[in-house]
Amino acid sequence: MRLPKPIYEALPFFLVGSGALFITLALKRYEYVPTLLTWLIGIFCVLVGLLILTIRLIYRIKSRTEEDG
């Protein structure tokens, strides 16, 4: 299944942003937010977003160098 291009391009930034939001919620220590779970979700989202960006960057660099010869 393929995602539409605007969603595909925005997904890593959305993940990093939502991860940063979860980490901020954990740092503020609101009474209704379970801290450990919020930390884990935040770190997971940030790491997955950065991983997707890195994999995408490496693929695009390789495809450009292959096209150049």
C-alpha positions as a Python dict, from the first residue, in 0.01 Angstrom:
ca = {
    (1, 'M'): (0, 0, 0),
    (2, 'R'): (139, 336, -99),
    (3, 'L'): (68, 662, 75),
    (4, 'P'): (-15, 981, -114),
    (5, 'K'): (296, 1193, -167),
    (6, 'P'): (203, 1481, 72),
    (7, 'I'): (137, 1236, 355),
    (8, 'Y'): (449, 1035, 272),
    (9, 'E'): (669, 1345, 282),
    (10, 'A'): (515, 1485, 603),
    (11, 'L'): (508, 1161, 805),
    (12, 'P'): (859, 1180, 960),
    (13, 'F'): (811, 1543, 1061),
    (14, 'F'): (476, 1458, 1216),
    (15, 'L'): (634, 1173, 1411),
    (16, 'V'): (921, 1389, 1540),
    (17, 'G'): (679, 1668, 1633),
    (18, 'S'): (438, 1440, 1813),
    (19, 'G'): (730, 1273, 1991),
    (20, 'A'): (853, 1611, 2108),
    (21, 'L'): (502, 1687, 2232),
    (22, 'F'): (488, 1363, 2431),
    (23, 'I'): (829, 1430, 2583),
    (24, 'T'): (719, 1783, 2676),
    (25, 'L'): (409, 1641, 2843),
    (26, 'A'): (626, 1401, 3039),
    (27, 'L'): (859, 1681, 3148),
    (28, 'K'): (570, 1899, 3266),
    (29, 'R'): (446, 1609, 3484),
    (30, 'Y'): (73, 1665, 3452),
    (31, 'E'): (-132, 1464, 3701),
    (32, 'Y'): (-338, 1287, 3437),
    (33, 'V'): (-47, 1178, 3216),
    (34, 'P'): (138, 854, 3298),
    (35, 'T'): (499, 969, 3285),
    (36, 'L'): (685, 650, 3188),
    (37, 'L'): (446, 561, 2908),
    (38, 'T'): (457, 916, 2776),
    (39, 'W'): (839, 913, 2775),
    (40, 'L'): (845, 582, 2589),
    (41, 'I'): (594, 695, 2328),
    (42, 'G'): (780, 1024, 2280),
    (43, 'I'): (1121, 864, 2240),
    (44, 'F'): (979, 598, 2007),
    (45, 'C'): (812, 858, 1783),
    (46, 'V'): (1125, 1074, 1763),
    (47, 'L'): (1351, 777, 1687),
    (48, 'V'): (1119, 634, 1420),
    (49, 'G'): (1079, 975, 1257),
    (50, 'L'): (1455, 1028, 1246),
    (51, 'L'): (1508, 674, 1118),
    (52, 'I'): (1263, 729, 833),
    (53, 'L'): (1431, 1058, 744),
    (54, 'T'): (1775, 895, 747),
    (55, 'I'): (1670, 598, 534),
    (56, 'R'): (1497, 829, 288),
    (57, 'L'): (1804, 1054, 266),
    (58, 'I'): (2040, 762, 205),
    (59, 'Y'): (1812, 620, -65),
    (60, 'R'): (1785, 955, -242),
    (61, 'I'): (2161, 1010, -233),
    (62, 'K'): (2223, 660, -376),
    (63, 'S'): (1966, 706, -651),
    (64, 'R'): (2120, 1040, -752),
    (65, 'T'): (2470, 894, -773),
    (66, 'E'): (2346, 599, -979),
    (67, 'E'): (2173, 834, -1223),
    (68, 'D'): (2490, 1039, -1268),
    (69, 'G'): (2683, 734, -1369),
}
